[in-house]
Amino acid sequence: MGKTFHHLKFTQRKKIKEMLDMGIKKTEIAHSLGVHTATIYREIERGSVDGRYDPDYAENIYKRQLSEKGMQPLCIISPELAEYIAKLILDEGRSPAKIINMLQENPKYAVVPKSSATIYNAIDNGLIPGVTRENLNSDITTVFNDGQIHIAKWVRNALKIKDGDKLSFEVVNNKIIFSKANEQS
């Protein structure tokens, strides 16, 4: 699992000032606040006036920069677009990649997501109503060259199948049934 990042809170900025005034080293301040040492150095550099760290000044800079951040996600700007994407996923079983293509061809939407990652992020952030990653799971696969079959990642994860695992199969009533092969030592 990747790291999660959090912005410093005003109370943490005040604590930085207090600890600096007490002569505490920056590495100890970082450890005390549970942040990386580089975070403390950047914060002090960004929030200093005339060589002295000022938590009020630092907080004002933080709020200004936050307000100047990029545009809001498309699905917040256009709830109609979010509803349409939900319909395409839930009712038609479309993938984010297919949805991008459909939206680019639809003159109704002037601004559309540029990549499927935008749709995945919107789903993860709850911006597509009623849709979760599980709704994207498909129970259909494709046979590729030389009979290779792609097993969807969600299936591999659910069954704890990893690269190199051996699968056995049998054909029953015109259906292929796979199972993990018993490994003999």
Phi, psi and chi 1 to 4 in degrees:
 res  aa     phi    psi   chi1   chi2   chi3   chi4
   1 MET       -  137.3  179.3 -178.7  -97.4      -
   2 GLY   -75.9  168.0      -      -      -      -
   3 LYS   -73.9  150.9  -69.1 -175.4  177.3 -174.9
   4 THR  -107.9  141.9   57.9      -      -      -
   5 PHE  -112.8  142.8  -62.2   93.8      -      -
   6 HIS  -131.6  145.9  -56.2  -77.4      -      -
   7 HIS   -76.8  149.1  -66.0 -100.1      -      -
   8 LEU   -66.6  142.5  -69.9  173.7      -      -
   9 LYS   -91.5  161.2  -65.4  176.8  175.2   59.7
  10 PHE   -59.8  -37.5 -175.8   58.0      -      -
  11 THR   -62.4  -35.7   54.9      -      -      -
  12 GLN   -68.8  -37.6  -69.0  174.6  -56.4      -
  13 ARG   -63.3  -41.4  -70.7 -173.4  169.6   91.0
  14 LYS   -64.7  -37.7  -70.9 -166.2  -66.2 -170.6
  15 LYS   -65.5  -38.6 -171.8   75.3  172.9  165.0
  16 ILE   -59.8  -47.0  -69.5  169.9      -      -
  17 LYS   -59.9  -47.0  170.7   68.9  171.2  158.1
  18 GLU   -59.5  -45.8  179.9 -176.3  -49.2      -
  19 MET   -70.2  -36.2  -66.0  173.6   88.2      -
  20 LEU   -62.7  -43.2  -75.6  170.4      -      -
  21 ASP   -63.4  -27.2  -71.0  -13.7      -      -
  22 MET   -84.2   -3.4  -67.8  170.0   38.9      -
  23 GLY    82.6   16.1      -      -      -      -
  24 ILE   -74.9  138.3  -63.3  174.5      -      -
  25 LYS   -64.9  150.8  -66.8  179.8 -178.7  179.6
  26 LYS   -61.6  -35.5  -66.7  171.9 -178.4   86.6
  27 THR   -65.6  -37.5   53.6      -      -      -
  28 GLU   -70.6  -36.3  -68.2  175.8   34.3      -
  29 ILE   -61.7  -46.1  -65.1  171.1      -      -
  30 ALA   -59.5  -46.7      -      -      -      -
  31 HIS   -61.4  -43.6 -178.8   72.0      -      -
  32 SER   -61.6  -37.5  170.5      -      -      -
  33 LEU   -89.9   -7.2  -64.9  177.4      -      -
  34 GLY    73.8   32.8      -      -      -      -
  35 VAL  -125.1  168.3  -62.1      -      -      -
  36 HIS   -72.5  148.6 -165.6  -83.0      -      -
  37 THR   -57.2  -38.4  -53.7      -      -      -
  38 ALA   -60.4  -32.9      -      -      -      -
  39 THR   -61.3  -42.8  -59.4      -      -      -
  40 ILE   -65.8  -45.9  -61.7  -58.3      -      -
  41 TYR   -59.9  -45.9  -82.9   93.6      -      -
  42 ARG   -63.7  -42.3  -78.1 -167.7  -58.1  -91.0
  43 GLU   -61.8  -43.7  176.5   63.5   20.2      -
  44 ILE   -66.3  -41.7  -67.8  169.6      -      -
  45 GLU   -63.4  -45.5 -178.5 -179.2  -27.2      -
  46 ARG   -69.6  -33.6 -175.7  175.2   34.6 -119.8
  47 GLY  -104.5   20.5      -      -      -      -
  48 SER  -100.2  143.3  -69.5      -      -      -
  49 VAL  -124.6  125.0  178.3      -      -      -
  50 ASP    51.6   40.7  -62.7  -33.7      -      -
  51 GLY    80.1    3.1      -      -      -      -
  52 ARG  -122.0  134.4  -65.5 -167.6   50.8   83.4
  53 TYR   -70.5  131.1 -179.5   71.0      -      -
  54 ASP  -126.7  107.2 -179.9   -9.1      -      -
  55 PRO   -63.0  -31.4   16.6  -24.8      -      -
  56 ASP   -66.6  -44.7  -65.9  -50.8      -      -
  57 TYR   -62.2  -45.1  177.2   73.7      -      -
  58 ALA   -60.7  -41.7      -      -      -      -
  59 GLU   -64.9  -41.1 -178.1   73.9    5.1      -
  60 ASN   -63.9  -40.8  -72.7  -25.0      -      -
  61 ILE   -63.3  -44.5  -72.7  176.7      -      -
  62 TYR   -58.1  -47.8  163.6   71.3      -      -
  63 LYS   -64.9  -39.4  -74.3 -179.3  178.0  177.6
  64 ARG   -64.4  -46.2 -172.9 -167.3   71.9 -144.8
  65 GLN   -65.2  -35.6  -71.4  175.3  -18.3      -
  66 LEU   -64.8  -39.7 -166.6   59.8      -      -
  67 SER   -71.1  -21.5   70.9      -      -      -
  68 GLU   -92.9    2.0  -66.0  171.6   -5.8      -
  69 LYS   -59.3  165.8  -92.9 -171.8  151.9  178.8
  70 GLY   -54.5  178.0      -      -      -      -
  71 MET   -68.2  158.1   76.2 -176.3 -119.6      -
  72 GLN   -67.2  157.4  -71.9 -174.9  -52.8      -
  73 PRO   -57.4  144.2  -23.9   32.6      -      -
  74 LEU   -55.4  -34.7  -71.1  174.4      -      -
  75 CYS   -73.0  -16.8  -66.7      -      -      -
  76 ILE   -84.5  -40.8  -70.6  177.1      -      -
  77 ILE   -64.4  -39.8  -65.8  170.0      -      -
  78 SER  -126.9   89.9  174.3      -      -      -
  79 PRO   -58.9  -29.0  -22.0   30.8      -      -
  80 GLU   -62.9  -41.1 -179.9 -174.4    2.9      -
  81 LEU   -64.3  -42.7  175.4   62.1      -      -
  82 ALA   -60.8  -42.2      -      -      -      -
  83 GLU   -63.3  -41.6  -70.2  -75.0  -18.8      -
  84 TYR   -65.0  -42.3 -178.6   59.6      -      -
  85 ILE   -63.6  -41.1  -68.1  171.7      -      -
  86 ALA   -59.5  -44.4      -      -      -      -
  87 LYS   -60.8  -43.8  177.0 -173.8  172.6  -63.0
  88 LEU   -63.6  -35.8  -68.2  173.6      -      -
  89 ILE   -77.7  -51.1  -67.7  170.3      -      -
  90 LEU   -75.8  -41.7  -62.3  172.8      -      -
  91 ASP   -90.9  -32.9  -62.5  -15.1      -      -
  92 GLU  -110.9   -4.7  -60.9 -179.0   23.9      -
  93 GLY    65.2   28.7      -      -      -      -
  94 ARG   -77.4  147.4  -55.7  -69.5  178.9  153.7
  95 SER   -87.5  158.7   71.0      -      -      -
  96 PRO   -55.2  -38.0  -33.0   39.9      -      -
  97 ALA   -63.4  -43.9      -      -      -      -
  98 LYS   -65.1  -37.5  -64.0  -93.7 -170.5 -141.4
  99 ILE   -63.4  -42.1  -68.4  170.0      -      -
 100 ILE   -56.5  -48.0  -64.4  -66.2      -      -
 101 ASN   -60.7  -44.0  -67.7  -22.6      -      -
 102 MET   -63.6  -42.0  -67.7  174.0   69.5      -
 103 LEU   -67.3  -37.5  -69.9  173.1      -      -
 104 GLN   -66.6  -27.2  -71.4  172.1  -18.4      -
 105 GLU   -89.2   -9.0  -65.2  169.6    2.4      -
 106 ASN   -93.9  112.0 -171.1  -22.4      -      -
 107 PRO   -68.5  -11.3   22.3  -28.8      -      -
 108 LYS   -65.2  -30.7  179.4  177.2 -179.7  178.8
 109 TYR  -107.7  111.7  -61.7  102.7      -      -
 110 ALA   -72.5  -38.8      -      -      -      -
 111 VAL  -117.7  124.9  180.0      -      -      -
 112 VAL  -130.0  158.4  -62.0      -      -      -
 113 PRO   -58.6  144.3  -20.3   29.3      -      -
 114 LYS   -89.1  -20.8  -56.1 -110.3 -174.0  -73.1
 115 SER  -145.1  161.0   74.5      -      -      -
 116 SER   -66.6  -23.9   55.5      -      -      -
 117 ALA   -60.4  -33.5      -      -      -      -
 118 THR   -62.3  -40.9  -56.3      -      -      -
 119 ILE   -70.6  -42.3  -66.0  177.5      -      -
 120 TYR   -58.6  -44.0  -76.4  110.2      -      -
 121 ASN   -62.3  -41.8  -73.9  -25.1      -      -
 122 ALA   -62.6  -39.6      -      -      -      -
 123 ILE   -64.5  -48.2  -68.8  168.1      -      -
 124 ASP   -60.9  -31.5  -67.1  -16.7      -      -
 125 ASN   -92.7    8.0  -68.7  -42.7      -      -
 126 GLY    72.1   24.1      -      -      -      -
 127 LEU   -91.0  -12.7  -58.9  176.2      -      -
 128 ILE  -102.6  109.7  -50.4  -68.6      -      -
 129 PRO   -60.1  127.2   16.0  -23.1      -      -
 130 GLY    77.6    6.2      -      -      -      -
 131 VAL  -113.4  133.6  177.2      -      -      -
 132 THR  -125.6  172.4   63.8      -      -      -
 133 ARG   -58.5  -32.7  -72.5  -88.0 -175.0  139.1
 134 GLU   -61.8  -29.1  -73.4   74.9   32.7      -
 135 ASN   -65.8  -17.2  -63.4  118.0      -      -
 136 LEU   -87.7  -10.7  -60.6  172.6      -      -
 137 ASN   -65.8  131.4  -65.4  -14.2      -      -
 138 SER  -114.5  145.4  173.5      -      -      -
 139 ASP  -103.1   20.1   57.0   -0.6      -      -
 140 ILE  -118.8  140.9  -63.4  173.8      -      -
 141 THR  -132.7  178.9 -167.2      -      -      -
 142 THR  -122.0  143.8  -56.2      -      -      -
 143 VAL   -94.3  128.1  176.6      -      -      -
 144 PHE  -102.7 -172.7  -64.8   96.7      -      -
 145 ASN   -49.0  141.6  -66.4  -20.3      -      -
 146 ASP    59.8   24.3  -62.6  -35.8      -      -
 147 GLY    81.2   10.6      -      -      -      -
 148 GLN   -69.3  138.4  -65.2  179.6   23.0      -
 149 ILE  -118.2  134.0  -62.7  173.9      -      -
 150 HIS   -89.5  125.7  173.8  -96.7      -      -
 151 ILE  -101.8  121.6  -60.7  173.7      -      -
 152 ALA   -55.9  146.0      -      -      -      -
 153 LYS   -57.9  -39.3 -175.5  176.4 -179.6  179.1
 154 TRP   -65.0  -32.1   71.4  -90.3      -      -
 155 VAL   -71.6  -45.6  173.1      -      -      -
 156 ARG   -58.3  -42.7  -66.4 -169.4  -42.7  -96.1
 157 ASN   -65.7  -44.9  -71.0  -17.9      -      -
 158 ALA   -62.5  -36.7      -      -      -      -
 159 LEU   -98.4    3.8  -61.0  175.8      -      -
 160 LYS    55.7   44.3  -63.9 -179.9  174.6   68.9
 161 ILE   -93.3  128.6  -62.7  171.4      -      -
 162 LYS  -123.8  167.0   56.6 -170.5 -179.7  -56.1
 163 ASP   -54.4  135.4  -72.3  -14.4      -      -
 164 GLY    94.5  -16.2      -      -      -      -
 165 ASP   -64.6  145.9  -78.0   -8.6      -      -
 166 LYS  -100.2  136.3  -64.2 -174.2 -174.2  -55.1
 167 LEU  -116.2  139.3  -57.8  176.1      -      -
 168 SER  -104.5  158.5   61.3      -      -      -
 169 PHE  -144.9  158.2   66.8   92.2      -      -
 170 GLU  -142.1  155.5   59.3 -177.7  -53.9      -
 171 VAL  -106.0  120.8  178.1      -      -      -
 172 VAL  -131.1  120.3  177.6      -      -      -
 173 ASN    50.4   48.5  -64.6  -30.3      -      -
 174 ASN    64.7   23.0 -150.1   24.9      -      -
 175 LYS  -122.7  142.8  -67.6 -178.7 -178.1  178.5
 176 ILE   -94.6  126.5  -57.8  171.3      -      -
 177 ILE  -116.6  116.1  -59.1  171.7      -      -
 178 PHE   -98.1  148.1  -75.4   95.2      -      -
 179 SER  -150.4  159.2   57.5      -      -      -
 180 LYS   -66.9  134.1  -84.8 -169.6  174.4 -179.0
 181 ALA   -76.4  143.7      -      -      -      -
 182 ASN   -73.9  126.0  -69.7  -28.7      -      -
 183 GLU   -84.7  126.5  -68.7  -70.3  -33.2      -
 184 GLN  -101.2  130.9  -60.8  -64.8  -31.0      -
 185 SER   -74.3      -  -59.3      -      -      -
